[in-house]
Amino acid sequence: MIGLTFDGTILTAATLSDGGEIFASAEQIAPDTDYRAWLLAVCAVIEQIRTPQNAGDALGVALPAIIEDDVVTYSAFSLLANTSIRRDLQSALGMPVSVHNIGEALATQACRTGAATDAQLAVAMWIGNSCHGGLALAGQPVTGAHGATANWPHLQLPAPVPHELDGRVCWCGRSGCLESFLSTAALEGDYQRVTGEWRAAADITTASANSDIVADSVIQVFEDRLGRATATIISLFDPDVIVLGGTFLNLPRLCERMPRKWPGYVQVDRSKTRLVGSEGGINAVTAGAAMLAADRVMAAGS
């Protein structure tokens, strides 16, 4: 099985065993404006992990996008917008390709080999350069009529306090979306508004864990917003498990603290929903994409 993830900056490719373990991987910085150059970069990173043994495998691609009928309909990254991406990748690579949302891939991996293998209903929340959601029922992803199931990032921030009604504009053209409060850029922007200095999201998280009072205050605001977002997920889907994944998150801290915030926002007295972290980072998404590609091959052959 072969998987590829594009997170908006980096292309990450991996080859998986039948059991879902990664045994070869490669990364490459992706062009950010030229679609043809992006396709060529995909070809280059896939060639690094292709072997005679996996030459006949299909490729699963996880993208920061909503995908309907194999066409990117919405993405924060303009080079992907309205592209027939599956067709173009198959032509460029000469191999079967399936394309998926990052959240869909994360939910699939979590339910099959990750932290939600016992879940009947799981919702995945990816938080990074952009934010994405996915839903899996009995281990199978549910994509919906428009490829947008569990598209939580473009719900409005629940229960905003006055200073959160600042008309914060999202890339989708609306204001007040959860993504505009919870993405990498959102956390960095909050820190800059408080201190007047820019700092990378991963550095803010590390500083918070090391008792930096200012960084921790910014992280606490982030956690409060994420608490409201996860409470909304419970109200909408009532999942067994919510899977958190991302590139800068302190997952153990979040999984401990978020459930304490739910009682004020959910109707049930004590939620049975579990919040778990996807420790694999971007590799978990890449593995999920490879699993989805293998599913497509099996379905086509049945």
Buried (B, 14 or more C-beta within 10 A) or exposed (E): BBBBBBBBBBBBBBBBEEEBEBEBBBBBEBBEEEBEEBBEBBBEBBEEBBEEEBEEBBBBBBBBBBBBEBBBBBBBBEBBBEBBBBEBBBEBBEBBBBBBBBBBBBBBBBBBBBBBEEBEBBBBBBBBBBBBBBBBBEBEBBBEEEBBBBBBBBBBBBEBEEEEEEEBEBBBEEBBBBBBBBBBBBBBBBBEEEEEEEBEBBBBBBBBBEEBEBBBBBBEBBBBBBBBBBBBBBBEBBBBBBBBBBBBBBBEBBBEBBBEBBEEBBEEEEBEBBBBBBEBBBBBBBBBBBBBBBBBBEEEEE
